[in-house]
Amino acid sequence: MAAALGALCIALICVLMVAQSLGRQFGITTGAVNDIVSWLCAAAAFFTMAHAFKHGDFVRVTLLLEQLQPRGRRALELASLFVAVCAVGYLAYWACRFTYQSWEFNELAQGLLPLPIWIPQSSFALGSVLLLIAVVDELVIVLRGGVPTFVRLVEERHAQGDFSSDL
């Protein structure tokens, strides 16, 4: 669902940018479109993070992992996932707190569109929470002895001859 929201944001960005370009040709002012496009770009990035993580599309340096035996690899995956849970948990906490404070103080955007800023900030908070859920899910999978989803899906793509994500 979050990936679909990210795709929707990207589609809206394209429509707004084309409309803005055409509007300029006909003398139509499009003042707040830049603000909206920038908010949608941030939303698209944060909404798609959890999906990208689960599907192995985040950058991973596997040079060391590939040299280890399965037991050592699992230990390193666990350590990495524990660090990721802490880091993403910290991000999610502060993103939610930041968004809540903007709502609490009724903060408005500084651009041409005086929108309550918590509305576009919500994509930051929600995307961070979704990423935290995805990282915790992977940690649980590895703790139970399973192969991380992001590793399994990349291996499946490679088995089908698809190395496009490795470029």
Buried (B, 14 or more C-beta within 10 A) or exposed (E): EBBEBBBBBBEBBEEBBEEBEEBEEEEEEBEBBBBBBEBBEBBBBBBBBBBBBBBBBEEEEEEEBEEBEEEEBBEEBBEBBBEBBEEBBEBBBEBBEBBEEBBEEEEEBEBBBEBBBBEBBBBBBBBBBBBBBBBBBBBEBBEEEEBBBBBEBBEEBEEEEEEEEEE
